[in-house]
Amino acid sequence: MSQFRYMVDKVEQYNYKNVGFILDRGYFSKENIQYMDDNKHPFVIMVKGQKELISALVHEHRNTFETDRSCAIRSYRVYGKSVFSKLYEDDNCERQFHIYYNPSKQASEREQFEQQLDKIKMYLDKHIGENITVPNTYKKYFTLRYKKDEVLSYEEKVDVIQSKLEL
């Protein structure tokens, strides 16, 4: 992060023209975006669907393009849609976001998630009545009931799991 502005400034010092930046996770900050806007440099950011802004956009546009043949990108076997939104709350411009849906990736990720839930359930079943430390990742998807320090039972957080499956 500390080197980002230095790199952008070097581009200008070298008098490069038509330079765009591809920002990886570590460079995606409001300050860096503002700095590029101020210096009129274009950029592309790859953001996973788990980020709050992106998941909100995905939910908003869900079921509007995933089976629309006009949105098919056959060479990549995905569907895509471009939408406009602000990147952060006080952003001074609307930016273009490209949302992609890959049916085979969805099936694979869904199966992995279902297997993860099954493993958590097996672990919890095995330790009912015991005093155990339950990882926070388990608590994200399950509500645990205790008697003193012992796990008595658990229940899926249906809304949290549903939301994850929809992404």
C-alpha positions as CSV (number, residue, x, y, z in Angstrom):
1,M,0.0,0.0,0.0
2,S,2.8,2.4,0.9
3,Q,4.4,2.0,-2.5
4,F,1.2,2.6,-4.5
5,R,1.3,6.4,-4.7
6,Y,5.0,6.2,-5.5
7,M,4.3,3.9,-8.4
8,V,1.5,6.2,-9.8
9,D,3.8,9.2,-9.4
10,K,6.6,7.4,-11.3
11,V,4.2,6.7,-14.2
12,E,3.7,10.5,-14.4
13,Q,7.4,11.3,-14.0
14,Y,8.2,8.9,-16.9
15,N,5.5,10.7,-18.9
16,Y,3.8,7.4,-19.8
17,K,0.5,7.8,-21.6
18,N,-2.7,5.8,-21.5
19,V,-1.6,3.8,-18.5
20,G,-4.3,1.9,-16.6
21,F,-3.9,0.0,-13.3
22,I,-5.1,-3.4,-12.2
23,L,-5.6,-3.4,-8.5
24,D,-5.1,-6.5,-6.5
25,R,-6.6,-7.0,-3.0
26,G,-3.9,-5.1,-1.2
27,Y,-4.3,-1.9,-3.2
28,F,-8.0,-1.6,-3.0
29,S,-8.6,1.3,-0.6
30,K,-10.7,4.4,-0.8
31,E,-7.5,6.6,-0.6
32,N,-5.9,4.8,-3.5
33,I,-9.0,5.0,-5.6
34,Q,-9.3,8.7,-4.9
35,Y,-5.6,9.2,-5.7
36,M,-6.1,7.6,-9.1
37,D,-9.3,9.6,-9.8
38,D,-7.4,12.8,-8.9
39,N,-4.7,11.9,-11.3
40,K,-7.2,10.7,-14.0
41,H,-5.8,7.1,-14.2
42,P,-8.2,4.3,-15.2
43,F,-8.2,1.2,-13.2
44,V,-9.7,-2.3,-12.9
45,I,-10.4,-4.1,-9.6
46,M,-11.2,-7.7,-9.1
47,V,-13.4,-8.1,-6.1
48,K,-14.9,-11.3,-4.8
49,G,-18.6,-11.6,-4.2
50,Q,-18.1,-11.8,-0.5
51,K,-17.3,-8.1,-0.1
52,E,-20.4,-6.3,1.2
53,L,-20.8,-3.9,-1.7
54,I,-20.4,-6.6,-4.3
55,S,-22.7,-9.1,-2.5
56,A,-25.4,-6.3,-2.4
57,L,-25.0,-5.7,-6.2
58,V,-25.2,-9.4,-6.8
59,H,-28.3,-9.8,-4.8
60,E,-29.9,-6.7,-6.5
61,H,-29.3,-8.1,-10.0
62,R,-29.7,-11.8,-9.2
63,N,-32.0,-13.7,-11.6
64,T,-31.8,-10.9,-14.2
65,F,-29.1,-12.2,-16.4
66,E,-27.9,-15.7,-15.4
67,T,-30.0,-17.4,-18.1
68,D,-30.4,-14.5,-20.5
69,R,-28.8,-15.6,-23.8
70,S,-28.0,-12.0,-24.6
71,C,-25.7,-12.0,-21.5
72,A,-23.9,-15.2,-22.4
73,I,-20.2,-15.0,-23.0
74,R,-19.8,-18.3,-24.7
75,S,-16.0,-18.3,-25.1
76,Y,-15.8,-18.3,-21.2
77,R,-19.0,-20.3,-20.6
78,V,-20.3,-17.5,-18.2
79,Y,-23.0,-15.0,-18.2
80,G,-22.3,-11.3,-17.4
81,K,-24.0,-8.0,-16.8
82,S,-22.6,-4.5,-16.4
83,V,-24.2,-2.2,-13.9
84,F,-23.4,1.3,-12.4
85,S,-23.0,2.1,-8.8
86,K,-20.8,4.0,-6.4
87,L,-17.8,2.2,-5.0
88,Y,-18.1,3.7,-1.6
89,E,-20.8,5.8,0.1
90,D,-19.4,9.3,-0.6
91,D,-17.9,8.4,-4.0
92,N,-18.3,11.3,-6.4
93,C,-19.0,9.2,-9.4
94,E,-20.8,6.1,-10.5
95,R,-18.6,3.3,-11.6
96,Q,-19.1,0.4,-13.9
97,F,-19.2,-3.0,-12.3
98,H,-19.2,-6.3,-14.3
99,I,-21.0,-9.1,-12.6
100,Y,-20.4,-12.7,-13.8
101,Y,-22.2,-15.9,-13.2
102,N,-20.5,-19.2,-13.9
103,P,-22.9,-22.1,-13.6
104,S,-20.2,-24.8,-13.3
105,K,-18.3,-22.8,-10.7
106,Q,-21.5,-22.3,-8.8
107,A,-22.2,-26.0,-8.7
108,S,-18.7,-26.7,-7.5
109,E,-18.7,-24.0,-4.8
110,R,-22.1,-25.0,-3.6
111,E,-21.0,-28.7,-3.2
112,Q,-17.9,-27.6,-1.3
113,F,-20.0,-25.4,1.0
114,E,-22.5,-28.3,1.6
115,Q,-19.6,-30.6,2.5
116,Q,-18.2,-28.0,4.8
117,L,-21.6,-27.8,6.6
118,D,-21.7,-31.6,6.8
119,K,-18.3,-31.7,8.4
120,I,-19.3,-29.1,11.0
121,K,-22.4,-31.0,11.8
122,M,-20.4,-34.2,12.3
123,Y,-18.0,-32.4,14.5
124,L,-20.7,-30.9,16.6
125,D,-22.6,-34.2,16.8
126,K,-19.5,-35.9,18.0
127,H,-19.0,-33.3,20.8
128,I,-22.5,-32.9,22.2
129,G,-22.3,-32.8,25.9
130,E,-18.6,-31.9,26.0
131,N,-16.8,-28.7,26.9
132,I,-15.2,-27.7,23.6
133,T,-14.0,-24.5,22.0
134,V,-16.0,-24.0,18.8
135,P,-14.3,-22.0,16.0
136,N,-16.0,-18.8,15.0
137,T,-16.4,-20.1,11.5
138,Y,-18.8,-22.7,12.9
139,K,-20.7,-20.1,14.9
140,K,-21.2,-18.2,11.6
141,Y,-23.5,-20.9,10.3
142,F,-24.8,-22.5,13.5
143,T,-26.4,-21.3,16.7
144,L,-25.1,-23.3,19.7
145,R,-26.9,-24.0,22.9
146,Y,-24.9,-24.5,26.0
147,K,-25.5,-25.8,29.6
148,K,-22.7,-24.4,31.6
149,D,-19.7,-24.9,29.2
150,E,-21.1,-28.0,27.5
151,V,-22.6,-27.9,24.0
152,L,-26.2,-29.2,24.3
153,S,-27.5,-28.7,20.8
154,Y,-27.1,-26.7,17.7
155,E,-29.2,-25.3,14.9
156,E,-28.4,-24.1,11.4
157,K,-28.7,-20.3,10.8
158,V,-31.0,-20.8,7.9
159,D,-30.9,-17.2,6.7
160,V,-27.1,-17.0,6.8
161,I,-26.7,-20.2,4.9
162,Q,-29.4,-19.2,2.4
163,S,-27.7,-15.9,1.7
164,K,-24.3,-17.7,1.2
165,L,-26.0,-20.1,-1.2
166,E,-27.5,-17.3,-3.2
167,L,-24.1,-15.7,-3.7
